[in-house]
Amino acid sequence: MSARNGIGRARRVGRTGQVGGSNRQAFRNWSGHVHAHPHTFASPASAEDLSEIVTRAAADGDRLRIVGAGHSFTPVAAGDDVMVNLDALSGIVAVDEAGQRVRFHAGTRLRDIPALLEPYGLALTNQGDVNPQSLAGAISTSTHGTGLGFTGFAGTVTGLTLMGPDGQVRNLSATTEPETFDLARVSLGVLGVITEVELQCVPAFDLIAEEKVAGFDELLDGLEERMRAADHFEFYWFPHTEKVLTKTNTRVDPGQAGPGRLAEAGVRNRWLTLLDKEVVENGALRVAVEVGAKVPGMVPSINRLAQSVVSDRMYRAPGYDVFVTPRRVRFNEMEYALPFAAGAAAIREIREVIEAKGWVISFPLEVRCAAADDVPLSTATGRETMYIAVHRFIKEDFAEYFRVVEQILCRHGGRPHWGKIHTRTSADLAGLYPRFDDFCELRARLDPEAMFGNRFTDSLFGVRGRSV
C-alpha cells in the first residue's frame, strides 16, 4: 500500500513511534494503557480520500478503526490493520438557524465547537468535563455531561452521514432510514465511518457555578432532591474522608441576572480561572497523587488536606467554560450508568468495600446524572441515570479496585460506559439493552465482513470468525 491522498503506512499521530524496525506504528491512548500497532495510520483530507481508504481496506481484507483524541480507556478505537484520524475533516457543514440545528464534519473536536457556534449565538446543549474528543467519538461512545433535564450527546443528534465498506455514504435522520438512524446514534464505529453529525443546539447561555463542601451521609440522604433541584449537579468524594465537593450549575441567559442570591455571582477573572484550573486542580493534584503513589500511607491525610483547602465559591462564565476542566494528570477510569434510584446505595457499598479491603485510593469518585433518552445503545436509554466513575493514577494498578467496584455496580443494574474500562461481554450487554439484538443484526447487515471492528468490539457484539 503506497502513501498517497493522506494515506500513509508511516504516518504518525500523538504519542507514537516505530516498532522494532517494522513499518507498523505504535498507538497509545491518552492514559497509555491501550496499545496498538496498525500497519497504516491515515489522515484523509477529504471525503473522497476517506472513501478510497475504506474501499482499499475492504479489498485487502483489513479491519479499520477511527480514532480521535484517543481518550477512550478501552481499546474501542485501537486497530491492528488500519487506523484513521479525521482531524482534517473538521468544522461546520451547514447551519439551520431557525431550527438551531448545526451539521458538523465528524472529526470536529469538542474544544473547537464553542468558537464555531459563537457567530450564530448557539451552544451545545450540555457537555462533559473534558473536551479533546472528536464529535463522532463522543456520540459513538455515549459521552454525557450531568443534569436530569439533559441527555448525553447522542440524544441531541438529529442527523448522521455514515460511510459503508463500499465507500458510499448514506444520509440518516428520523425521516430518512429512521431505523438505521435510530440504532446508529451510538454505534462504537462498528456500523461504518460517521462522516457528518447534525446536532440540535440551543441559544448560548451562561452558567452560575456554586462549589461547596458537604457531608458524605447528609448529601447521599438527600441526593435525589439535590440532583432534581439543579440544572447541573455533580459531586466528588475523596475516599477516606467524610466530606464531598459539590458543583451546582444554574443556566442563565447572557446578560440576565441570576435568580435570588445567584445575582451576586461575579464573572470569573480569567487569571483566577487559569490559577484554579492549572495550578490548583491539576498542579496540586499531580503532587498529591505522585506522593500517594510512592507513600500510600499518606493518601488519607492528603485527601483530607485536599478537601480542607477548598472553600465555597460562586462565579459566572459562558456554559462551555464552566463545564470543562483541563485534565493534565493522567489516570485510568471506569464508569457505570446505574438506574437513578440505585446510585446512593451503590456509593455507600463502594465506601464500605474500600474500608474493608484497606485500599488507599487517591483519586475521588465522580458522580453525575442524566435524563432518560431513546437512543438504543445509550447508557441512559429508557431510564434516568446516575453515573458513578472511579479512577486510579496511571502509576497505580487499578485491576483489583475496578474489579470489585464493577461487581457492586453490576449488582445494581449498571451499564458500562462504552469508552471506559469494563469487562462486560455480549452476553452481559444483551441483558442490559432492550434493543441490543436489533443493533447486532444491523451491524451484520451493514458490515457482513466486520471490517469496522477489532477484537474488543467483537467481544461486545458477538462477532466471530475474524482473525484480528
Salt bridges, closest charged atoms under 4 A:
GLU52 OE2 - ARG4 NH2 3.24
GLU52 OE2 - ARG56 NH2 2.64
ASP62 OD2 - HIS39 NE2 3.11
ASP80 OD2 - ARG455 NH2 2.70
ASP87 OD1 - ARG109 NE 3.00
ASP129 OD2 - ARG327 NH2 3.17
GLU177 OE1 - ARG170 NH2 2.80
GLU179 OE2 - ARG435 NH2 2.42
ASP182 OD1 - ARG185 NH2 2.32
ASP182 OD2 - ARG435 NH1 2.86
GLU196 OE1 - ARG103 NE 2.68
GLU198 OE1 - ARG101 NH1 3.98
ASP206 OD2 - ARG316 NE 3.08
GLU210 OE2 - ARG261 NH1 2.36
GLU211 OE1 - ARG313 NE 2.53
ASP217 OD1 - ARG351 NH1 3.91
ASP221 OD1 - ARG348 NH2 2.73
GLU224 OE2 - ARG228 NE 2.87
GLU242 OE2 - ARG351 NH2 2.62
ASP276 OD2 - ARG268 NH2 2.52
ASP276 OD2 - ARG313 NH1 2.57
GLU278 OE2 - ARG328 NH2 2.54
GLU281 OE2 - ARG313 NH2 3.68
GLU290 OE2 - ARG286 NH2 2.61
GLU290 OE1 - LYS395 NZ 3.04
ASP321 OD1 - LYS277 NZ 3.56
GLU333 OE2 - HIS391 NE2 3.43
GLU333 OE2 - LYS420 NZ 2.99
GLU335 OE1 - HIS144 NE2 3.13
GLU335 OE2 - ARG368 NH2 3.09
GLU335 OE1 - LYS420 NZ 2.93
GLU349 OE1 - ARG411 NH2 3.11
GLU349 OE2 - HIS412 NE2 2.85
GLU355 OE2 - ARG351 NE 3.54
GLU366 OE2 - ARG368 NE 3.65
GLU366 OE1 - HIS391 NE2 3.79
ASP374 OD1 - ARG185 NH2 3.42
GLU384 OE1 - ARG228 NH2 2.72
GLU396 OE1 - ARG392 NH2 3.53
GLU406 OE2 - ARG424 NE 3.83
ASP428 OD2 - ARG424 NH1 3.90
ASP438 OD2 - ARG435 NE 3.03
ASP458 OD2 - ARG63 NH1 2.81
